[in-house]
Amino acid sequence: MPEISPVLKLGRNITLFPVIHGSGDFAVEVRRLMLSQRFDCLAVPLPPSFQAAVESAVDHLPSITVVSQKELFTWHPDVTVDEDEDEDVDESDLPELWKSGRVTYVPIDPCQPVIAALRIAVQERMTRAFIENETDEYQPRAVVLPDPYALKRVSPEQFAA
């Protein structure tokens, strides 16, 4: 097994592999890394509420699917909620300002690096932990990233630097 670069290590037991979502080039690199090393667990950057549906959809690959969840609550400073209450909430009982037609979705596509990693983890019977925080409303961030095509010429470590 080739040694993992110290650039991608956080201590002795944690490997971090930054990816660009939607990049087939990164999906290939993730696959190469996952199959060349032995890992105990895969940390998936999605909330735990997505785990069952996403892992079920991964079983349908290479067919492309989507997993979606309706955003039920929209935060408002004048409204509080008792977190100890039963999670099964009837939407008709909610104040109007909590109702939302927004949906959060995850594309289940073999060219998604996170999905490629998850697919291998499932096949290898590796523990998976969905570690992203649950939020009522996803806030996308605009960032400028380098062209993932560069991975054809440079190592993932160089790309990440």
Secondary structure, DSSP 8 states (H G I E B T S, - for coil): -----GGGEETTTEE-----TT-HHHHHHHHHHHHHS--SEEEESS-GGGHHHHHHHHTTTTS-EEEEEE------TT----TTS-S---GGGS-GGG----EEEEEE-TTSHHHHHHHHHHHTT-EEEE-S---SS----------GGGGGTS-HHHHH-
